Amino acid sequence: GWGKDAKVETKTARRFVIACGGRPRYPEGPGLQEYSISSDDIFSMKKPPGKTLVIGASYVALECAGFIAGLGYDVTVMVRSIFLRGFDQQMANKIGDYMETHNTKFLRGFTPTKCEKLSNGKLKVTYEPKGGGKAEEMVVDTLLMAIGRVPETKLLNIDKLGVKLDKGGKILTAPNEQSSVPHIYAIGDVASDKLELTPVAIQAGKLLAARLFKRSQTLMNYHLVPTTVFTPLEYGAIGLAEEDAKKAYGEENIEVYHATYRPLEMFVAERMQTDCYVKLVCNKLKSEAVVGFHILGPHAGEVTQGFAVAMRKGATKEDFDMTVGIHPTVAEELTTLDITKSSGVSAMKSGC
């Protein structure tokens, strides 16, 4: 809580916007917060990370593990359940498979229980199977926590004003970012059920300001938001995961077009024969409207950003097919997809 000497100020305004974001979450257990660092700290370390244990399988966890391994350090990622919760699981598992063959080790189905600092400065981390069982230990130089973030609402006491929160402490909002108290709004990571992405918060803030002061009526569209996971092999996505599309529209109404591909520079070097992959998830009930866009490979973020405009305008599979590709680019692969998962034909492609 606040200290006795805290300065108290009164602010008066017609409206208030809460955009305080969140802070890293830490698991319960002796020493786990005291001796660990988060992604907030990784770039301000005064010495190399050395042997590192990363806790979590979020995009932050996998991105950090990827670049630490890329710098040549021994890295292990402890995964409680699945990779990249909320993302397409086929793509998430392909990322895990790639990282596992490129110097990142994984401990699957475990959770940490405590951390002790040894006399030589190293850290002894104790962990056990998530369902209970025999405890094991690992000695590392750095323990990095990346299991998510918690909203900074606890000290605001906004629940006393009648602002409703979800069970995680985030502010429940209407489509116009308004909270349960009409003159209080929330944007960004502190708002419930929103994508935790900086560009999303920026866009939501700009649109809210326009509605409040320029008489605009435009709401933030939280659907079809492009995003990229910057793992060693980048993953770009727009829209629904394949499994979510099947739940939303029915498995019988979804067709998936997919293929492996090899970027030109990797074809010449005879690398990445099967690592890169792309798929379009289409709704057959709406002229094969593309409801999910997924690409795994070098520069996936650049490709995804470009196709985001087409996705926002309701692009169908035919629109992709009728677009002339630029040869030999990675983005061209999206204009030549003709293999469906339902056909049972292999997605493996040859050539560049």
C-alpha positions in Angstrom: 0.0 0.0 0.0 0.9 3.7 0.1 3.4 4.9 2.7 2.4 7.3 5.5 4.4 10.1 3.8 2.9 9.6 0.4 1.9 12.9 -1.2 -1.8 13.2 -1.9 -3.0 15.3 -4.8 -6.5 15.9 -6.2 -7.1 15.9 -10.0 -10.3 17.0 -11.6 -11.3 16.1 -15.1 -14.4 15.4 -17.2 -13.0 12.0 -18.2 -10.2 9.7 -17.1 -8.3 7.2 -19.2 -6.4 4.4 -17.5 -3.5 3.1 -19.5 -1.1 1.9 -16.8 -0.3 -1.5 -18.5 1.1 -4.4 -16.4 4.1 -5.8 -14.7 5.7 -9.3 -15.0 4.0 -12.1 -13.2 6.0 -14.3 -10.8 5.1 -17.8 -9.6 4.8 -18.6 -5.9 7.7 -20.2 -4.2 10.8 -19.2 -2.1 13.3 -17.2 -4.0 11.5 -17.3 -7.4 10.9 -13.6 -7.5 13.9 -12.6 -5.4 16.6 -14.2 -7.6 14.9 -14.1 -11.1 14.8 -11.4 -13.7 12.1 -10.6 -16.3 12.2 -9.4 -19.9 12.2 -5.9 -18.4 15.7 -6.6 -17.0 17.3 -8.7 -19.7 18.8 -5.8 -21.7 20.2 -4.0 -18.6 22.2 -6.9 -17.3 25.8 -5.9 -16.3 27.2 -9.3 -17.3 26.4 -12.0 -19.8 23.4 -14.3 -18.9 25.5 -17.5 -19.0 23.6 -20.7 -18.5 19.9 -19.6 -18.5 16.6 -21.2 -17.5 13.6 -19.5 -18.9 10.2 -20.2 -17.2 7.2 -20.0 -19.5 6.2 -20.6 -23.1 4.8 -17.2 -24.0 6.1 -15.3 -27.0 8.3 -13.3 -24.6 9.7 -16.5 -23.2 10.5 -18.0 -26.6 11.8 -14.8 -28.1 14.2 -14.3 -25.2 15.3 -17.9 -25.3 15.9 -17.7 -29.0 18.2 -14.7 -29.0 20.1 -15.9 -25.9 20.7 -19.2 -27.6 21.7 -17.3 -30.7 24.4 -15.6 -28.7 25.8 -19.0 -27.9 24.6 -19.5 -24.3 23.2 -22.7 -22.8 19.4 -22.2 -22.7 16.6 -24.3 -21.3 12.9 -23.4 -21.5 10.6 -24.8 -18.8 7.1 -25.3 -20.3 4.2 -26.1 -18.0 1.7 -27.1 -20.7 1.6 -25.7 -24.3 3.6 -23.3 -26.5 2.1 -19.9 -27.3 -1.3 -20.2 -25.7 -3.8 -18.3 -27.8 -1.9 -18.8 -31.0 -2.4 -21.5 -33.7 -1.0 -24.7 -32.0 0.3 -26.3 -35.2 2.4 -23.2 -35.8 3.4 -23.0 -32.2 4.6 -26.6 -32.1 6.6 -26.0 -35.4 8.4 -23.2 -33.6 9.2 -25.5 -30.7 10.5 -28.2 -33.0 12.7 -25.7 -34.9 14.1 -24.2 -31.7 14.8 -27.6 -30.3 17.0 -28.4 -33.3 18.8 -25.1 -33.0 20.4 -25.1 -29.5 17.4 -24.6 -27.2 16.4 -27.3 -24.8 12.9 -27.8 -23.4 11.6 -29.2 -20.1 8.0 -30.0 -20.7 5.3 -30.5 -18.1 7.3 -28.9 -15.2 6.9 -26.0 -12.9 9.4 -24.3 -10.6 8.9 -24.5 -6.8 11.9 -22.6 -5.4 15.2 -20.9 -6.1 18.3 -20.7 -3.9 21.4 -18.6 -4.4 24.6 -20.6 -3.9 27.9 -19.4 -2.4 29.5 -19.1 -5.8 26.7 -16.8 -7.0 24.9 -19.4 -9.2 21.2 -20.3 -8.7 19.8 -23.7 -7.8 16.3 -24.0 -9.1 14.0 -26.8 -7.9 11.2 -27.9 -10.1 8.7 -30.8 -10.3 6.1 -32.2 -12.6 3.0 -30.0 -12.8 0.8 -32.8 -11.6 3.1 -33.5 -8.6 6.0 -36.0 -8.4 9.7 -36.2 -7.8 11.4 -32.9 -7.5 14.5 -32.2 -9.6 17.2 -29.5 -9.5 19.1 -27.4 -12.0 22.0 -25.0 -11.4 22.1 -21.9 -13.7 23.6 -18.4 -13.9 20.3 -16.7 -14.8 16.6 -17.4 -14.1 14.3 -15.6 -16.4 10.6 -15.4 -15.7 8.2 -15.0 -18.6 4.8 -16.4 -17.6 2.7 -13.4 -18.4 2.0 -10.0 -16.8 -0.5 -8.7 -14.2 -2.3 -5.4 -14.6 -1.3 -2.5 -12.4 -4.7 -1.9 -11.0 -4.3 -3.1 -7.4 -2.9 0.2 -6.0 -5.3 2.3 -8.0 -8.3 1.3 -5.8 -10.6 1.8 -8.8 -12.9 -1.0 -7.6 -13.9 1.4 -4.8 -15.3 3.7 -7.6 -17.4 1.0 -9.0 -15.1 0.0 -11.8 -15.6 -3.7 -12.5 -12.6 -5.9 -13.0 -12.2 -9.4 -14.3 -10.8 -12.2 -12.2 -7.3 -11.3 -13.2 -7.7 -7.6 -12.2 -8.1 -6.2 -15.6 -10.7 -3.5 -16.3 -13.9 -4.7 -18.1 -14.7 -2.4 -21.0 -17.4 -1.9 -23.6 -16.4 -1.8 -27.3 -15.8 2.0 -27.0 -13.2 1.3 -24.2 -15.6 2.7 -21.5 -15.5 1.0 -18.1 -18.5 0.4 -15.9 -18.1 3.9 -14.6 -19.1 6.1 -17.6 -16.4 8.8 -17.3 -13.5 6.2 -16.9 -12.0 4.5 -19.9 -9.2 1.9 -20.2 -6.9 1.0 -23.1 -3.9 -1.2 -23.6 -2.8 -4.2 -21.5 -4.9 -3.0 -18.5 -8.2 -3.6 -20.4 -9.7 -7.0 -20.2 -9.7 -9.5 -23.1 -7.6 -7.3 -25.4 -4.5 -8.1 -27.4 -1.4 -7.2 -25.3 0.5 -5.5 -28.1 1.9 -1.9 -28.1 0.6 -1.0 -31.5 -2.9 -2.1 -30.5 -2.8 0.2 -27.4 -1.6 3.1 -29.5 -4.3 2.7 -32.1 -7.0 2.3 -29.5 -5.8 5.5 -27.8 -5.8 7.5 -31.0 -9.3 6.3 -31.9 -10.6 7.0 -28.4 -9.1 10.5 -28.5 -10.8 11.1 -31.9 -14.2 10.0 -30.5 -13.9 12.1 -27.4 -12.6 15.3 -29.0 -13.3 15.1 -32.8 -16.8 13.6 -32.8 -15.5 10.5 -34.6 -17.6 7.3 -34.4 -14.8 4.9 -35.3 -14.2 2.0 -32.9 -11.1 0.0 -32.5 -11.3 -3.3 -34.4 -9.6 -5.9 -32.3 -10.2 -8.6 -34.9 -7.8 -9.3 -37.7 -4.9 -7.6 -35.9 -1.6 -8.6 -37.4 1.1 -9.8 -35.1 4.5 -11.5 -35.3 6.4 -13.7 -32.8 10.1 -12.9 -33.2 11.4 -16.4 -32.5 14.5 -17.6 -34.4 12.1 -18.6 -37.1 9.5 -15.8 -37.2 5.8 -16.5 -37.0 3.3 -14.1 -38.5 -0.4 -14.3 -37.9 -3.7 -12.5 -38.6 -7.1 -13.6 -37.5 -8.2 -17.0 -36.1 -6.1 -20.1 -35.3 -7.2 -23.1 -37.2 -8.7 -24.8 -34.1 -10.6 -21.6 -33.2 -12.0 -21.2 -36.7 -13.3 -24.8 -36.6 -15.0 -24.0 -33.2 -16.5 -20.8 -34.5 -17.8 -22.0 -37.9 -17.8 -25.8 -37.6 -15.0 -28.1 -38.8 -17.0 -29.1 -41.9 -17.1 -25.4 -43.0 -13.4 -24.8 -42.8 -10.8 -25.5 -45.6 -7.1 -25.0 -45.0 -4.7 -24.4 -47.8 -1.1 -25.0 -46.9 2.4 -25.7 -48.1 6.0 -25.8 -47.0 8.4 -23.5 -48.8 12.0 -22.6 -48.9 13.2 -19.0 -49.3 15.5 -18.5 -52.2 18.5 -17.7 -50.0 18.0 -21.0 -48.1 17.5 -23.0 -51.3 20.9 -21.9 -52.6 22.4 -22.8 -49.2 20.5 -26.1 -49.0 19.0 -25.2 -45.6 15.4 -25.1 -44.2 14.0 -27.7 -46.5 10.9 -28.3 -44.4 11.0 -25.7 -41.6 9.1 -22.8 -43.4 5.4 -23.2 -43.7 2.3 -21.2 -44.6 -1.4 -21.8 -44.4 -4.7 -19.9 -45.1 -7.7 -20.9 -43.0 -10.9 -20.3 -45.1 -14.6 -20.2 -44.3 -16.4 -22.1 -47.0 -19.8 -20.6 -46.0 -18.5 -17.1 -47.1 -16.9 -17.8 -50.5 -13.8 -19.0 -48.8 -13.2 -15.8 -46.9 -9.7 -16.0 -45.3 -10.3 -16.0 -41.5 -6.8 -17.1 -40.5 -3.4 -16.2 -42.0 -0.3 -18.0 -40.7 3.3 -17.9 -42.0 6.4 -19.3 -40.5 9.8 -18.3 -41.9 12.4 -15.5 -42.3 10.9 -12.0 -42.4 7.4 -13.3 -41.6 6.6 -10.0 -40.0 7.2 -8.0 -43.1 5.0 -10.4 -45.2 2.2 -10.4 -42.5 2.1 -6.6 -42.3 1.4 -6.3 -46.0 -1.3 -8.9 -46.1 -3.1 -7.3 -43.1 -4.6 -4.7 -45.3 -6.2 -7.3 -47.6 -7.4 -9.3 -44.6 -9.1 -6.2 -43.1 -10.9 -5.7 -46.5 -12.3 -9.2 -46.3 -10.0 -11.0 -48.8 -11.1 -14.4 -50.0 -9.0 -17.3 -51.2 -9.8 -16.3 -54.8 -8.4 -12.8 -54.1 -5.1 -14.3 -53.1 -5.1 -16.6 -56.1 -5.8 -13.7 -58.5 -3.0 -11.6 -57.1 0.1 -11.8 -59.3 3.1 -13.0 -57.2 6.5 -11.5 -57.3 9.1 -14.2 -58.0 11.1 -15.4 -56.2 9.7 -13.9 -52.9 8.4 -15.5 -49.8 5.1 -13.5 -50.1 4.5 -15.1 -53.5 3.8 -18.4 -51.7 0.5 -16.9 -50.5 -0.7 -16.5 -54.1 0.1 -20.1 -55.3 -1.5 -22.2 -52.5 -3.4 -25.1 -54.0 -3.0 -28.0 -51.6 -5.8 -28.5 -49.0 -5.5 -30.4 -45.7 -8.7 -32.2 -46.5 -7.2 -33.7 -49.7 -4.6 -35.6 -47.7 -1.9 -34.6 -50.2 1.5 -33.8 -48.7 2.2 -30.1 -48.2 5.8 -30.5 -49.2 6.9 -28.4 -52.0 10.0 -28.7 -54.2 11.9 -25.9 -55.9 11.9 -22.2 -55.0 
